[in-house]
Amino acid sequence: MRIVFLGDVMLGRLVNEHLAESADPAFPWGDTLPVLADADLRIGNLECVLSDDGTPWPGKVFHFRSATRNAGCLTAAGIDIVSLANNHVLDYGTGALEDMLGTLDRYRIGRAGAGRDEDEARRPAYWRNDEATVGFIAVTDNEPGWVAGPGHPGVHYVPVDLPDARVDDLLRLVRQISGRVDLLIVSAHWGGNWGRSVPAEHRVFAHAMIDAGAGVVYGHSPHIVRAVEVYRSRPIIYSAGDFVDDYAVDPVERNDQAFVFVLETSGAVPRALRLYPTRIVGFQARLAGAEARPIARRLEQLNAALGTPAQWLESESCLLIRFDGAAWANEVD
């Protein structure tokens, strides 16, 4: 089985304007579409609200909204599940969020991390094929004022600092859902926008998720890619970076550079991660071409700090990280 993980997908502002002019829902994905099409399951963080209505949330500097019709962009790429636990799904209020929830359901796109109340926001998304059942839980430590409550729309807010009662509640949920699925993915929209170093509290949090039964921890929110760690033969993507957006490019941090992360499993057991370097050019994700090797080399250096070896495959223009998950079976605390 092959599972694709993408960083932040922001279809608002100038991306939204371009889509209105081009009328091509496949535009944001550029020449990455064949890599996406080769996967069984495709997952991304939807860093905007899909709605034609709403009022900008007061006090926020940035508001990201994309037209409802742009849900067709997600289906054009075959996106199966999106994380909604982030700091932009309520940019245009609770009504716009509820619009998006209905739109995603109509388009049959799985979702997790936000909802009409706390039960819906905490509810996992599920995906199945002949090989495995995959569960997906999404949380964020951004915008604590947006936390979903009883009868109140919002996000699945969980601080990443341990100990905390909300983390304990999440760990109980991870143990519960991991017992029902073959592979559980925990998505975390965490921390600030910049900095290549992995915060110590993120490592503690990610390790706790895997100890509780998660098979993959998939992080995002920083605009740049951070290291990949292999813990107990399970992958932790600390930040998948930005995949599609209209942001100005920092010449040092290079927030226009990222990867298509492709997890390969044997049944539901993770075996390897292939990382295909990408760039954002003109509101579109593209394979990095001549820049692929330097982008990968930068991540190799970050990985080395966490003891994660990687191999560059020239024939495929991708970085390969191998891990053997066999010894992990039946060791969950």
C-alpha positions as CSV (number, residue, x, y, z in Angstrom):
1,M,0.0,0.0,0.0
2,R,1.2,3.5,-0.8
3,I,0.0,6.5,1.3
4,V,0.8,10.1,0.2
5,F,1.2,12.9,2.7
6,L,1.2,16.5,1.6
7,G,2.0,19.7,3.5
8,D,-0.3,22.7,3.8
9,V,-2.7,23.1,0.9
10,M,-3.8,26.7,0.8
11,L,-6.3,27.4,-2.1
12,G,-7.3,30.9,-1.0
13,R,-6.4,34.4,-2.0
14,L,-4.3,34.5,-5.2
15,V,-4.7,30.8,-5.7
16,N,-8.4,31.2,-5.5
17,E,-8.3,34.1,-8.0
18,H,-6.2,32.1,-10.5
19,L,-8.6,29.1,-10.2
20,A,-11.5,31.4,-11.0
21,E,-9.7,32.5,-14.2
22,S,-8.2,29.2,-15.3
23,A,-11.2,27.0,-14.5
24,D,-8.8,24.0,-14.3
25,P,-9.3,22.2,-11.0
26,A,-6.1,20.2,-11.5
27,F,-4.0,23.3,-11.8
28,P,-2.6,23.5,-8.2
29,W,-1.0,20.0,-8.5
30,G,1.1,20.7,-11.6
31,D,3.3,17.8,-12.7
32,T,3.0,16.1,-9.2
33,L,-0.3,14.4,-10.3
34,P,1.4,11.2,-11.6
35,V,3.1,10.7,-8.2
36,L,-0.3,11.3,-6.4
37,A,-2.1,9.0,-8.8
38,D,0.3,6.1,-8.0
39,A,-0.8,6.1,-4.4
40,D,-3.7,4.2,-2.8
41,L,-4.5,6.9,-0.2
42,R,-3.8,10.6,-0.4
43,I,-3.9,12.9,2.7
44,G,-3.3,16.7,3.1
45,N,-3.8,19.5,5.5
46,L,-6.5,21.9,4.0
47,E,-5.1,25.3,5.1
48,C,-8.2,27.3,4.2
49,V,-12.0,27.2,4.4
50,L,-14.1,26.2,1.4
51,S,-17.1,28.5,1.3
52,D,-18.7,31.3,-0.7
53,D,-19.9,33.1,2.5
54,G,-18.8,34.3,5.8
55,T,-17.2,37.3,7.5
56,P,-13.5,37.6,8.3
57,W,-12.7,36.6,11.8
58,P,-11.9,39.8,13.8
59,G,-8.4,40.4,14.9
60,K,-6.7,37.9,12.5
61,V,-4.1,39.2,10.1
62,F,-4.5,36.5,7.4
63,H,-7.8,35.1,6.2
64,F,-7.8,32.2,3.8
65,R,-11.0,31.2,1.9
66,S,-11.5,29.4,-1.3
67,A,-14.6,29.1,-3.4
68,T,-16.8,26.0,-2.7
69,R,-16.3,24.8,-6.3
70,N,-12.6,24.4,-5.5
71,A,-13.4,21.2,-3.6
72,G,-13.1,19.9,-7.2
73,C,-9.4,20.6,-6.9
74,L,-9.1,18.1,-4.1
75,T,-11.0,15.4,-6.2
76,A,-8.8,16.2,-9.2
77,A,-5.8,15.1,-7.2
78,G,-7.6,12.2,-5.7
79,I,-7.3,13.6,-2.2
80,D,-9.1,11.1,0.1
81,I,-8.7,12.7,3.6
82,V,-8.0,16.2,4.8
83,S,-7.0,17.5,8.2
84,L,-9.2,20.5,9.3
85,A,-7.4,20.9,12.7
86,N,-5.6,24.2,11.9
87,N,-5.6,27.9,12.3
88,H,-7.6,28.9,9.2
89,V,-10.8,26.7,9.1
90,L,-12.6,29.4,11.1
91,D,-11.2,32.4,9.2
92,Y,-14.7,33.3,8.0
93,G,-16.7,32.2,11.0
94,T,-18.6,29.1,12.1
95,G,-21.1,29.3,9.2
96,A,-18.3,29.0,6.6
97,L,-16.9,26.1,8.5
98,E,-20.2,24.3,8.5
99,D,-20.5,25.0,4.7
100,M,-17.2,23.3,4.2
101,L,-18.1,20.3,6.3
102,G,-21.2,19.7,4.1
103,T,-19.2,20.3,0.9
104,L,-16.5,17.8,1.8
105,D,-19.2,15.2,2.6
106,R,-20.9,15.8,-0.8
107,Y,-17.5,15.3,-2.5
108,R,-16.9,12.2,-0.4
109,I,-13.6,13.6,1.0
110,G,-12.8,12.3,4.5
111,R,-12.1,14.9,7.2
112,A,-11.0,15.1,10.8
113,G,-10.0,17.8,13.2
114,A,-13.0,20.2,13.1
115,G,-16.7,19.9,13.4
116,R,-20.1,21.3,14.5
117,D,-19.3,20.2,18.1
118,E,-16.5,18.6,20.1
119,D,-17.6,15.0,19.3
120,E,-17.5,15.7,15.5
121,A,-14.1,17.5,15.8
122,R,-12.6,14.5,17.7
123,R,-14.1,11.9,15.3
124,P,-11.5,10.0,13.2
125,A,-11.8,9.6,9.5
126,Y,-11.6,6.1,8.1
127,W,-10.4,4.7,4.8
128,R,-10.4,1.0,3.7
129,N,-9.1,-1.1,0.9
130,D,-8.5,-4.9,0.6
131,E,-5.2,-4.6,2.5
132,A,-6.0,-2.5,5.5
133,T,-8.3,-0.2,7.4
134,V,-6.7,3.2,8.1
135,G,-7.8,5.6,10.8
136,F,-6.9,9.3,10.9
137,I,-7.1,11.7,13.9
138,A,-6.3,15.4,13.6
139,V,-5.4,17.9,16.3
140,T,-3.9,21.4,16.5
141,D,-2.3,23.5,19.2
142,N,-3.0,26.7,17.3
143,E,-6.0,29.0,18.1
144,P,-7.0,27.7,21.5
145,G,-10.0,30.1,21.3
146,W,-11.4,28.0,18.5
147,V,-11.8,24.8,20.5
148,A,-15.0,22.9,19.7
149,G,-17.4,22.4,22.6
150,P,-20.8,20.8,23.3
151,G,-23.0,22.2,20.6
152,H,-20.3,24.6,19.6
153,P,-18.3,24.4,16.3
154,G,-14.6,24.5,16.3
155,V,-11.3,22.5,16.1
156,H,-9.9,19.5,18.0
157,Y,-7.5,21.6,20.1
158,V,-4.8,19.8,22.1
159,P,-1.7,21.5,23.5
160,V,1.5,19.5,22.8
161,D,3.0,20.0,26.2
162,L,2.9,17.0,28.5
163,P,1.5,16.4,31.1
164,D,-1.9,17.9,30.3
165,A,-5.4,16.4,30.7
166,R,-6.2,17.1,27.0
167,V,-3.2,15.2,25.9
168,D,-4.3,12.3,28.2
169,D,-7.7,12.4,26.6
170,L,-6.1,12.2,23.1
171,L,-3.9,9.3,24.2
172,R,-7.0,7.4,25.3
173,L,-8.6,8.1,21.9
174,V,-5.4,6.9,20.2
175,R,-5.4,3.6,22.2
176,Q,-9.2,3.2,21.5
177,I,-9.0,3.8,17.7
178,S,-5.7,1.9,17.1
179,G,-7.4,-1.2,18.4
180,R,-10.1,-0.9,15.7
181,V,-7.9,-0.2,12.7
182,D,-4.8,-1.7,11.1
183,L,-2.9,1.6,10.8
184,L,-3.6,4.8,12.8
185,I,-2.3,8.2,11.6
186,V,-2.2,11.1,14.0
187,S,-2.0,14.5,12.3
188,A,-0.7,17.5,14.3
189,H,-0.9,21.1,13.2
190,W,1.6,22.4,15.7
191,G,3.9,25.2,16.6
192,G,4.9,28.4,14.8
193,N,5.7,29.1,11.2
194,W,9.5,29.1,11.1
195,G,12.6,27.3,12.3
196,R,14.2,24.1,11.1
197,S,14.9,22.6,14.5
198,V,12.3,20.2,15.9
199,P,11.0,21.5,19.3
200,A,11.7,19.1,22.1
201,E,8.1,19.1,23.2
202,H,7.1,17.9,19.7
203,R,9.4,14.9,20.0
204,V,7.9,14.0,23.4
205,F,4.4,14.4,22.1
206,A,5.1,12.3,18.9
207,H,6.8,9.5,20.8
208,A,3.8,9.4,23.2
209,M,1.4,9.0,20.2
210,I,3.4,6.1,18.9
211,D,3.7,4.5,22.3
212,A,-0.1,4.7,22.5
213,G,-0.6,2.9,19.2
214,A,-0.2,5.4,16.3
215,G,1.6,4.0,13.3
216,V,2.4,7.4,11.8
217,V,2.7,10.9,13.1
218,Y,2.2,13.5,10.4
219,G,3.1,17.1,11.4
220,H,2.5,20.4,9.7
221,S,2.0,24.2,10.4
222,P,5.6,25.4,9.9
223,H,6.0,26.8,6.4
224,I,9.2,24.7,6.0
225,V,10.0,21.0,6.1
226,R,11.5,19.6,9.3
227,A,13.3,16.4,9.9
228,V,11.8,12.9,9.7
229,E,12.4,10.6,12.6
230,V,12.0,6.9,12.9
231,Y,10.8,5.9,16.4
232,R,10.0,2.3,17.2
233,S,10.1,1.6,13.4
234,R,7.4,4.2,12.9
235,P,7.8,7.4,10.9
236,I,7.3,10.9,12.4
237,I,7.1,13.7,9.8
238,Y,7.7,16.7,12.0
239,S,6.7,19.2,9.4
240,A,5.6,18.5,5.8
241,G,6.0,22.2,4.9
242,D,3.9,24.1,2.4
243,F,2.6,22.2,-0.7
244,V,0.4,24.8,-2.5
245,D,0.0,28.5,-1.6
246,D,0.6,32.1,-2.6
247,Y,3.1,33.1,0.1
248,A,6.1,35.3,-0.4
249,V,9.2,33.1,-0.4
250,D,11.8,33.5,2.4
251,P,15.2,33.3,0.6
252,V,16.8,31.5,3.6
253,E,14.0,29.3,5.0
254,R,12.7,28.5,1.4
255,N,9.1,27.9,2.2
256,D,8.5,27.2,-1.5
257,Q,10.4,23.9,-1.2
258,A,8.8,20.7,0.1
259,F,8.1,17.0,-0.8
260,V,5.5,14.5,-1.7
261,F,5.9,12.1,1.2
262,V,5.0,8.6,0.0
263,L,4.7,5.9,2.8
264,E,5.1,2.3,1.6
265,T,3.6,-0.4,3.7
266,S,3.5,-4.2,3.7
267,G,-0.2,-4.7,4.6
268,A,-0.5,-2.0,7.3
269,V,3.2,-2.2,8.5
270,P,5.2,0.8,7.4
271,R,8.4,-0.2,5.5
272,A,9.8,2.8,3.7
273,L,9.2,6.5,3.0
274,R,10.0,8.0,-0.4
275,L,10.3,11.8,-0.6
276,Y,9.9,13.5,-4.0
277,P,11.2,17.1,-3.8
278,T,8.8,19.8,-5.0
279,R,8.6,23.6,-5.4
280,I,5.8,26.0,-5.5
281,V,5.9,28.1,-8.7
282,G,3.1,30.4,-9.7
283,F,0.6,29.0,-7.2
284,Q,1.3,25.5,-8.4
285,A,3.2,22.5,-6.9
286,R,5.8,21.1,-9.3
287,L,8.5,18.4,-9.1
288,A,11.7,20.2,-8.3
289,G,13.7,19.0,-11.3
290,A,17.3,20.3,-11.2
291,E,16.8,21.6,-7.6
292,A,15.6,18.2,-6.3
293,R,19.0,17.0,-5.1
294,P,19.9,20.2,-3.1
295,I,16.4,20.2,-1.5
296,A,16.9,16.6,-0.5
297,R,20.4,17.2,0.8
298,R,19.1,19.8,3.1
299,L,16.6,17.4,4.6
300,E,19.3,14.7,4.9
301,Q,21.3,17.1,7.1
302,L,18.2,17.7,9.3
303,N,17.5,14.0,9.5
304,A,21.1,13.2,10.6
305,A,20.5,15.2,13.7
306,L,17.8,12.7,14.7
307,G,19.7,9.6,13.6
308,T,17.6,9.0,10.5
309,P,19.7,7.7,7.5
310,A,18.5,8.3,4.0
311,Q,19.5,7.3,0.5
312,W,19.2,9.5,-2.6
313,L,17.8,7.5,-5.6
314,E,19.0,9.3,-8.7
315,S,16.9,7.1,-11.0
316,E,13.7,8.2,-9.2
317,S,14.8,11.7,-8.1
318,C,13.6,10.9,-4.5
319,L,15.0,10.4,-1.1
320,L,14.5,6.9,0.5
321,I,14.2,6.2,4.2
322,R,13.8,2.6,5.1
323,F,12.5,1.1,8.4
324,D,11.5,-2.4,9.5
325,G,8.3,-2.4,11.5
326,A,8.1,-6.1,12.2
327,A,9.6,-5.9,15.6
328,W,7.1,-3.2,16.7
329,A,4.1,-5.6,16.5
330,N,2.4,-6.3,19.8
331,E,4.7,-3.9,21.7
332,V,2.3,-1.0,22.1
333,D,2.0,0.1,25.7
